[in-house]
Amino acid sequence: EPPQPPRPWLLGASVRSAVDAGRRGLPYAFAHHFFNSRGTEEALRAYRESFRPSARAERPHTIVTAYTVCGETSEQARRLAAPALFPVLRLNGASPIAPLPTVEEAAAYPWTEAER
């Protein structure tokens, strides 16, 4: 058993969730990777403005999540990242709940210039 229980955070991707976290006095994690950074600054500002100190946090605490892929080369990183583009671009019937294609399947996909 840990010496202290883990501190809960609220993960959100909107101004509404940011305000909710602030009013509850919770630390807030903004899902920056969900919407390509849209709304990040606005949500963090709303969180700080609505924050009320609580037993969980005396002052505002935030983190911003980011989707990151690394490879030995830029080309390899792009290849490794390609499967994650399918639900974003809704390619080949992909959705956020469907399994991602493999790296090989993504590499074999006939990408259009617009999709690239």
N, C-alpha and C positions, 0 to 999 in steps of 0.2 A: 504494500500500500504506500502510495507516495506521501511524503511529509505534509503536503498541502494538496487538496483536490485541484484539478486543472481549472483554470479560469475560463468561463464561457465567453465566447465571442459571437457576434451576430455577423453572418456572411450575407451580403446583399449586393444588389446591382442597380439600385435606384435611389432617388432622393427620399422616397417614402421609407425604405428600409433604413436609410441613414438616420432619418429623424426618429424612427422607432428605437434604434440603438441608442441614440443620444438621450432620449427621454427616459429610457430604462437604465441609463448609466452603465451601459455595456461597452466594451471595446468593439470596434467595427472593422471588418475586413471587406473592402470593396472589390467585387469581381470584375476587375478591369479587363480581363481576358474575354469576358462574355460578349462585349459589344464594341470591341476595337477602340476602347478608351472613351467613348462618348459618355458624357455625364460624370466623369470621375471628379473633376474639380468642383462641380456643383454639389455632388453628393457629399464630398468631404467637408465642404463649407457648411452645408446644412447640418451635418453631424456635429461639427464643432459649435455651431450656433445654438443647437437644441440640447447640447449635453447638460445633464444634471448629475452632479457627483452622487455616487452611491457606495455601498459596501463593496461592490465589485470593482469600481474604478473611481478614484478621487478626481482624475482629470481625463480628458479624452485620449484614447489610444487608437491609432489606425494602422492598418497595413493595406497595401494594394497588391492584388495578385496579378501575375503576368504569365502568359503562355510563352515558354522558352524552349527552343530545341537547339542542341549543340551537336556539332560533328567535327571530324578532323579537318574538313574543308567546308567552305560555304556551300559548295555543290552537294556534299553529303548531308549537310544540315537541311537544305531544301528538300532533298529526297526523303529524309526521315520525317519532315514536317508535312509532306503532301497528304497522307491519309487524314489528317485532322481538318483539311480543307473541305472534305466531302460534305459533312453536315452543314458547314458554314455556307457553302455555295449550293447546297441541296443537289449535289451531283449524283446521278445514278440512283435516285430515290433515297439517298441518305438522309437521316434525321438525327437529332441529338440522342435518340434512344436506340438507334440501330448500331450494330457493331461497325467499327471502322474497318476499312479495307486494309490489307497488309501493305507494306512498303512496295512489294512487287506488284500487287494489284493496282496501286496508285500510279506506279511508274508506267504500267501498261495502258492506263486510261487514255483515251484520245482527247487530250485537253484542247479546247478551242483557244484562240488568241485572247478572247474576252475572259475566259476562266484563268488563263495564266496571269 
